[in-house]
Amino acid sequence: MEKDILIVMQEDLERALKKPAEERRWAMLLDLRKCVGCHACTIACVSENKLPPKLTYRPVFEYEQGKYPKVNRSYLPKPCMQCDKPPCVAACPVKGPDGATWKETKGIGNGIVPVNYAKCIGCGNCVPACPYQARTMDDGSFHTAGTPQLQVYETLPAFEYGKKWPRKENTLPIGKARKCHFCIHRLANGMLPQCITTCIGRVGYFGDESDPKSLIAQVKKGNKIQILKKKLGTAPRVYYIANEKLEVIYG
């Protein structure tokens, strides 16, 4: 009996975490042929990161092609691409090794583009700079605002970047730019990103693509891989498998 791919990726992850950080290359691959548009990954991400209204790290976009009666719909999960050449970082005015956002080159998050909420000045320059619409400003809103009482789940701390972030008025990360970070806090605890583990169709693959034995490396090698907006030269670390050309349908 074959192992579920989640078990295989968990084993890959544990093996990767034993390597020096500079030898790992975290990446994600999404097989759009299996996506049914259930949005389970979106909801799981919102729950994991205690996200407020209108802020999602893992949206799933829906597209319709053709004309009646030959019409079909396709779905595109779109997390942060964790670009190797991120235009959002270039747009940030708080630069340097101790800046507000950067391309990480060490530690558990090697390869990920994080945000330092304490350094972010909330200017929002990075939001339109991202060609993938992966960044959003946290406006401080609550899902249960306007009701007699804010629900407890809205004020519970999120654990992004390995820290506790209780959600209260005028506290971080309110007023700051926020984005997907491949669930770096879960990686640090030996767990796969929440969106990957929740997918009912096993659409997502995650792991160290520099390890030829890893499932993501094998799937990438055995299929025709596409990336979004390739001509921009941002070098994303999120790859796609799709029947149609992404550049035609999704731009």
N, C-alpha and C positions, 0 to 999 in steps of 0.2 A: 504494500500500500504506500503510495507516494505521500510525502509530507505536505501539509498545507504550506503555501508559499510564505505565510507569516512566520511559521516555525523556521523555515529556511533563512528568511531575512533576519530573524532574531539571532540565529546562530552566526550569520555573517556579521551582524552588529557587534556581538560579543568578541568575535575574532578581531574586528577592526579596532575596537577600543583598547586592545592589548598592544597595538602598534604605536610608534611615536606619532604625535599629531601631524607633523610635517609630511608623513608618508600616507596620510589618509586623504581621500577626496570624496567628501559627501556629495551625493547627487540623488536626484529623483527622476523617475521615468513613469510616464502616465500613458497607458494603453487605451486610447479613446474608443477603440472598437468594442470595449467592454463596458464603457460608462453608460448607465441608464438614466442619468440625471436625477437621482434620488435625493441629492444634496445632503446625504448623511455625513460626508466629510466636512461640509460647511458647518453643520450643527455641532459636530463633535469638536471642531476647532473653537467655535464660539464658547462651548461649555468648558473646554480645557483651559482656555486663556481668559475666561470670564469677560468676554468682550461686550461692550456697550452697544446700544442701538446704532445702526447704520455703519458699523465697523466690522468688516469680515476680512480675515487673512486668507481664506480659502473659498472664494466665490466660485460658482459653477455657472458659466454662461451658456445660454441655449441659442441655437441657430437653426433656421429653417431654410431648406433649399428646394428648388423645383417649383412646379406649378401643378395645381389640381388637375387630375387626381394623383399625379405622381409627385408626392411631397414627402420629404423625410426630415427628421430633426436630428441634430447632433449636439453633443455637449462638450464643453471645454472647462475642466477644472483649471484654475489659474492662480497658484500660490505665487509668492515672490520667487523670481527666477534665480536669486543668489548669484547675480552676474559676476563674472571675473573682471569685467570692465564696467562697473555700475555708474550710470550717469547721475543717479541720485546722490552718490557720494561726492561727485564733482560739483554738484549744485549746492551742497551744504556749506554755509559760511563759517561754521565752527570746525576747522580742519586740524590736522595734526594727529600724532599718535594718541592724544588724549581728547580727540574731537567727539562730535555728536554721533557720527555714523562713519563706518569704514569697512573695508574688506578684511575680515579677520584672517590672520596668518599663523595663529598658534592656538594651543589649547583645544578643548573639546569642540569649540565652534570654528575650527580652522576651515576657511572657505565660505563661511556664512557672512552675510552683511547685517550686522546688528545695529541697534539704536541705543545710545546711552541717554536715558531719559533725564538724567541729572544735568547733562551737558546740552541737550537740545533746547534751543531758545524759542521753539514754536513758530518760527517764521514761515514754515510751510513750503519753502523753496523746493524741497525734495519731492513733494507730491506730484506736481506737473512734470517734473524732470524724469520721472519713471515712465517709460513707454509702455509698461504693462499694467499701469494703474494699480500697483501693488501696495502703495502707501496711502494712509488716511490720517487725518488729524483727529485726535480724541477731543470731542467737544464737551466732555464732562456729563453727558446725559445718562439717564437711567431708564431701563425698560419700564419700571413701575412708577416713574415720576407722575405726579398728579393724582395718585391714589392715596388713601389714608396713611399708608406706611410703606416705605421701601422694603422690599423683601430681602431676607437675610442673604440669599444666594447672590444678590447684587453687590453686597459689601464685603463678601469673602475675599481673601487675598488671592491674586493670581501669582504664579510662580515663574514668570518669564525671566530668562537669563539667570536662573538660580536664586532669585531674590523674592521676597514677599512684597506684594503691592496691594495693600487693602484699598478698596475703592471708597473714598470719601471725598467730599467737596474740597477743591483746591489742593489735592494731593497728586503726586506723580502716579501714573503717566498722563493725567488730565492736562490738556493743552499741548501735548507733544505729538510728534509723528509716530505712528505705529505700523507694524508690518509683520508678516510671517518670518519666522526664524528657524524653520525646520524643527520646532519644538526642542530647542537646545537644552532646556531644562530636563526633558525626558531622556535625551541622548546621554546627558551627564549621569543619569540614573539607570543606564542600560536598557532603555525602552525606545521603541520605534516612535516616529511622529504619530500623533493621534489620528490624523487624517488617513494614514496608511492602514492602521489597525482597524479602523471603523468601516472601511469600504466594503460593501456587500458583494461587489463584483470582482474584488482583487485587482482593481484597475492600477493601483500604484505600486511601484517598486522603489525601495530606498536602500541605500547602503554606500559602501566604499567602492566606487567604480574603479579605483586603481588596483583592487584585488581581483585578478582574473577568475578566481573561484567563486566570487560573489554572484548572487542571482542577478543583480542589476547589471553587472558587467556582461554576463552571459546573454541576457535578454537584449541588451544594447547591441552586442556583437551579432546576434542572430536575426536582427530585424532592420528595416530601413527606418532610421531615426530622423525626426524633424525637430526644429526648434522654432519658436515664435520670433518673428521680425529679425530673421537672420542677417539681413542686409545692414542692420544697425551696428553690428559688430560688438554687441554687449557681452557675448560669450556666456549665455545662460548655463546653469547647471541643472535645469529642468528640461527633460527631453520628452518627446511625444512619439507615439506610434499611431498612425491614423490612415484610413483608407483614402481620404482626400488630401489634397495639398493644403496645408495650414495657411500658407501665404495668400491663397485665393479666397478662402472662406473667412479666416479670422484676421487677415491683414498682417 
